[in-house]
């Protein structure tokens, strides 16, 4: 699978995904920094990458402005260690692989999938 990490995402997740054999790019290393959320979403859609972010603004872009995307995983967790976030990510990849083209929200109380 192909993923794009937004600037707000925890960069160590790129290593976790790469170690699992996924194609991973990150805004902080592969694209100009501080680009607008609209451009980040457009890059992810154009390259057919699932966007991983901590930024709730992507929900606005997708659900209100109907922007195209290839899937979004939004982490709404606090300052949990990267190991916990990696465990959530592994759970999503293992249990919801056919749902990755949707808008997935990861919160302390579980995973919520919003179909788009």
Backbone as CSV, one residue per row, in Angstrom:
resi,resn,N_x,N_y,N_z,CA_x,CA_y,CA_z,C_x,C_y,C_z
1,UNK,0.836,-1.177,0.000,0.000,0.000,0.000,0.879,1.236,0.000
2,UNK,0.274,2.347,-0.415,1.010,3.600,-0.490,0.437,4.588,0.526
3,UNK,1.326,5.246,1.264,0.926,6.180,2.306,1.650,7.499,2.155
4,UNK,1.019,8.563,2.648,1.625,9.884,2.742,1.414,10.392,4.159
5,UNK,2.500,10.747,4.830,2.402,11.311,6.174,2.375,12.828,6.084
6,UNK,1.337,13.405,6.633,1.214,14.849,6.728,2.270,15.370,7.712
7,UNK,2.532,16.672,7.659,3.496,17.257,8.595,3.094,17.052,10.045
8,UNK,1.792,16.974,10.307,1.327,16.810,11.679,1.453,15.378,12.188
9,UNK,1.657,14.433,11.291,1.747,13.017,11.681,3.099,12.727,12.334
10,UNK,3.130,11.713,13.139,4.371,11.294,13.791,5.270,10.617,12.765
11,UNK,6.374,11.259,12.436,7.265,10.756,11.392,7.751,9.323,11.632
12,UNK,7.987,8.882,12.882,8.410,7.484,13.066,7.430,6.451,12.505
13,UNK,6.190,6.846,12.272,5.242,5.910,11.650,5.680,5.552,10.238
14,UNK,6.440,6.436,9.588,6.959,6.135,8.248,7.874,4.923,8.299
15,UNK,8.694,4.835,9.324,9.602,3.691,9.480,8.802,2.424,9.743
16,UNK,7.792,2.538,10.594,6.938,1.380,10.899,6.315,0.846,9.620
17,UNK,5.745,1.731,8.820,5.098,1.312,7.573,6.101,0.769,6.569
18,UNK,7.242,1.419,6.455,8.285,0.944,5.533,8.762,-0.443,5.923
19,UNK,8.937,-0.671,7.219,9.373,-1.985,7.700,8.354,-3.075,7.383
20,UNK,7.096,-2.677,7.235,6.045,-3.633,6.870,5.949,-3.820,5.356
21,UNK,6.810,-3.115,4.614,6.856,-3.278,3.172,6.013,-2.302,2.379
22,UNK,5.501,-1.257,3.021,4.655,-0.287,2.333,5.492,0.827,1.713
23,UNK,4.940,1.452,0.698,5.546,2.593,0.015,5.109,3.840,0.784
24,UNK,6.061,4.542,1.398,5.731,5.663,2.271,6.489,6.915,1.852
25,UNK,5.760,8.009,1.770,6.357,9.324,1.591,5.851,10.218,2.716
26,UNK,6.610,11.281,2.985,6.231,12.214,4.043,6.410,13.639,3.540
27,UNK,5.498,14.488,3.922,5.588,15.888,3.517,6.912,16.486,3.991
28,UNK,7.350,16.159,5.201,8.562,16.791,5.756,9.835,16.396,5.029
29,UNK,9.834,15.294,4.296,11.062,14.869,3.620,10.967,14.834,2.102
30,UNK,9.768,14.692,1.563,9.630,14.465,0.122,8.958,15.598,-0.656
31,UNK,8.458,16.616,0.028,7.739,17.702,-0.622,8.125,19.018,0.048
32,UNK,7.782,20.144,-0.594,8.050,21.429,0.061,7.309,21.511,1.395
33,UNK,7.952,22.044,2.383,7.333,22.150,3.713,6.287,23.245,3.735
34,UNK,5.389,23.119,4.680,4.343,24.112,4.948,3.410,24.335,3.769
35,UNK,3.170,23.302,2.971,2.189,23.455,1.901,0.793,23.352,2.501
36,UNK,-0.159,23.954,1.824,-1.539,23.994,2.315,-2.142,22.595,2.364
37,UNK,-3.091,22.431,3.275,-3.770,21.140,3.415,-4.412,20.704,2.101
38,UNK,-4.950,21.646,1.341,-5.574,21.321,0.066,-4.570,20.667,-0.880
39,UNK,-3.350,21.178,-0.890,-2.307,20.618,-1.748,-1.854,19.247,-1.234
40,UNK,-1.756,19.094,0.074,-1.391,17.792,0.652,-2.420,16.742,0.226
41,UNK,-3.692,17.080,0.345,-4.747,16.141,-0.036,-4.706,15.854,-1.531
42,UNK,-4.418,16.875,-2.337,-4.328,16.690,-3.784,-3.162,15.772,-4.151
43,UNK,-2.029,15.934,-3.477,-0.876,15.053,-3.715,-1.242,13.614,-3.386
44,UNK,-1.852,13.421,-2.231,-2.231,12.068,-1.813,-3.196,11.443,-2.815
45,UNK,-4.174,12.212,-3.278,-5.141,11.686,-4.253,-4.457,11.376,-5.580
46,UNK,-3.639,12.296,-6.056,-2.960,12.123,-7.351,-2.042,10.904,-7.336
47,UNK,-1.340,10.697,-6.219,-0.405,9.576,-6.112,-1.060,8.321,-5.532
48,UNK,-2.368,8.386,-5.297,-3.143,7.274,-4.730,-2.528,6.777,-3.426
49,UNK,-2.260,7.723,-2.527,-1.690,7.433,-1.220,-2.726,7.690,-0.129
50,UNK,-2.744,6.832,0.859,-3.591,7.023,2.030,-2.888,8.040,2.916
51,UNK,-3.597,9.099,3.264,-3.024,10.170,4.065,-3.134,9.835,5.546
52,UNK,-2.031,9.995,6.264,-2.026,9.827,7.720,-1.767,11.201,8.318
53,UNK,-2.629,11.622,9.240,-2.553,12.967,9.781,-3.067,13.026,11.214
54,UNK,-2.761,14.128,11.872,-3.346,14.471,13.169,-4.225,15.711,13.026
55,UNK,-4.387,16.196,11.814,-5.042,17.465,11.517,-6.502,17.252,11.133
56,UNK,-7.409,17.759,11.951,-8.840,17.588,11.718,-9.351,18.355,10.500
57,UNK,-8.585,19.319,10.015,-9.020,20.124,8.879,-9.293,19.277,7.631
58,UNK,-8.693,18.107,7.545,-8.919,17.260,6.372,-10.359,16.758,6.318
59,UNK,-10.989,16.618,7.467,-12.404,16.253,7.495,-13.258,17.313,6.821
60,UNK,-12.944,18.563,7.087,-13.641,19.685,6.441,-13.475,19.622,4.922
61,UNK,-12.256,19.389,4.479,-11.977,19.340,3.040,-12.734,18.208,2.357
62,UNK,-12.827,17.082,3.023,-13.450,15.912,2.411,-14.973,15.936,2.523
63,UNK,-15.495,16.232,3.702,-16.934,16.110,3.914,-17.720,17.362,3.540
64,UNK,-17.120,18.522,3.658,-17.849,19.749,3.306,-17.491,20.247,1.916
65,UNK,-16.220,20.126,1.548,-15.803,20.617,0.241,-15.728,19.510,-0.804
66,UNK,-15.948,18.283,-0.379,-15.997,17.122,-1.280,-14.728,16.966,-2.117
67,UNK,-13.578,17.173,-1.476,-12.296,17.007,-2.169,-12.003,15.526,-2.356
68,UNK,-11.346,15.211,-3.454,-10.975,13.823,-3.720,-9.836,13.397,-2.799
69,UNK,-9.803,12.096,-2.524,-8.743,11.535,-1.690,-8.662,10.039,-1.952
70,UNK,-7.605,9.438,-1.445,-7.426,7.989,-1.585,-7.596,7.283,-0.246
71,UNK,-8.097,8.009,0.736,-8.252,7.487,2.085,-7.483,8.347,3.064
72,UNK,-8.015,8.461,4.277,-7.374,9.257,5.326,-7.446,8.485,6.627
73,UNK,-6.334,8.470,7.351,-6.317,7.951,8.720,-5.988,9.140,9.605
74,UNK,-6.964,9.556,10.406,-6.816,10.696,11.309,-6.604,10.186,12.726
75,UNK,-5.456,10.489,13.297,-5.178,10.139,14.689,-5.665,11.266,15.582
76,UNK,-6.606,10.954,16.459,-7.102,11.912,17.446,-6.724,11.402,18.826
77,UNK,-5.456,11.156,18.989,-4.921,10.674,20.260,-4.130,11.804,20.903
78,UNK,-3.820,11.640,22.145,-3.006,12.631,22.835,-1.538,12.407,22.550
79,UNK,-0.752,12.476,23.554,0.708,12.338,23.401,1.155,10.904,23.700
80,UNK,0.393,9.941,23.222,0.746,8.541,23.414,2.093,8.254,22.754
81,UNK,2.820,7.300,23.283,4.102,6.942,22.669,3.891,6.370,21.266
82,UNK,4.918,6.470,20.472,4.830,6.030,19.082,4.471,4.545,18.994
83,UNK,4.878,3.761,19.958,4.549,2.327,19.956,3.035,2.110,20.001
84,UNK,2.337,2.935,20.756,0.888,2.794,20.839,0.224,3.199,19.522
85,UNK,0.723,4.273,18.920,0.181,4.693,17.628,0.477,3.651,16.556
86,UNK,1.652,3.058,16.612,2.006,1.998,15.666,1.086,0.793,15.846
87,UNK,0.741,0.486,17.088,-0.167,-0.632,17.354,-1.555,-0.345,16.784
88,UNK,-2.046,0.891,16.929,-3.330,1.262,16.334,-3.271,1.131,14.821
89,UNK,-2.174,1.592,14.241,-2.015,1.519,12.792,-2.000,0.066,12.319
90,UNK,-1.293,-0.794,13.028,-1.261,-2.214,12.681,-2.653,-2.830,12.770
91,UNK,-3.413,-2.431,13.776,-4.779,-2.943,13.932,-5.632,-2.541,12.732
92,UNK,-5.500,-1.299,12.305,-6.271,-0.834,11.142,-5.882,-1.625,9.897
93,UNK,-4.593,-1.780,9.666,-4.134,-2.498,8.474,-4.564,-3.959,8.489
94,UNK,-4.594,-4.564,9.663,-4.961,-5.978,9.773,-6.464,-6.220,9.732
95,UNK,-7.237,-5.330,10.359,-8.671,-5.580,10.495,-9.550,-4.831,9.501
96,UNK,-9.026,-3.768,8.892,-9.849,-2.959,7.994,-9.182,-2.683,6.649
97,UNK,-8.474,-3.639,6.064,-7.747,-3.328,4.818,-8.652,-2.873,3.680
98,UNK,-9.873,-3.384,3.621,-10.776,-2.994,2.542,-11.465,-1.662,2.822
99,UNK,-11.249,-1.087,3.990,-11.872,0.189,4.362,-10.918,1.380,4.254
100,UNK,-9.682,1.147,3.820,-8.667,2.198,3.843,-8.940,3.361,2.893
101,UNK,-9.850,3.209,1.966,-10.176,4.309,1.061,-11.183,5.277,1.689
102,UNK,-11.598,5.014,2.904,-12.544,5.862,3.625,-11.807,6.824,4.552
103,UNK,-12.550,7.506,5.390,-12.002,8.422,6.383,-12.033,7.682,7.714
104,UNK,-10.867,7.330,8.223,-10.759,6.520,9.436,-10.251,7.408,10.562
105,UNK,-10.978,7.395,11.671,-10.594,8.182,12.837,-10.173,7.226,13.942
106,UNK,-8.976,7.464,14.482,-8.460,6.658,15.587,-8.476,7.529,16.833
107,UNK,-9.263,7.129,17.824,-9.357,7.855,19.082,-9.108,6.878,20.223
108,UNK,-8.980,7.403,21.406,-8.695,6.554,22.567,-9.734,5.459,22.762
109,UNK,-10.985,5.730,22.373,-12.047,4.745,22.560,-12.246,3.817,21.369
110,UNK,-11.386,3.901,20.349,-11.478,2.964,19.244,-11.349,3.594,17.866
111,UNK,-11.725,2.806,16.872,-11.616,3.194,15.477,-13.024,3.444,14.933
112,UNK,-13.171,4.562,14.228,-14.460,4.897,13.593,-14.194,5.088,12.108
113,UNK,-15.006,4.487,11.271,-14.845,4.597,9.825,-16.020,5.358,9.257
114,UNK,-15.717,6.449,8.563,-16.743,7.237,7.877,-16.600,7.007,6.392
115,UNK,-17.613,6.427,5.806,-17.568,6.161,4.375,-17.782,7.440,3.601
116,UNK,-17.033,7.551,2.528,-17.159,8.741,1.666,-17.300,8.317,0.223
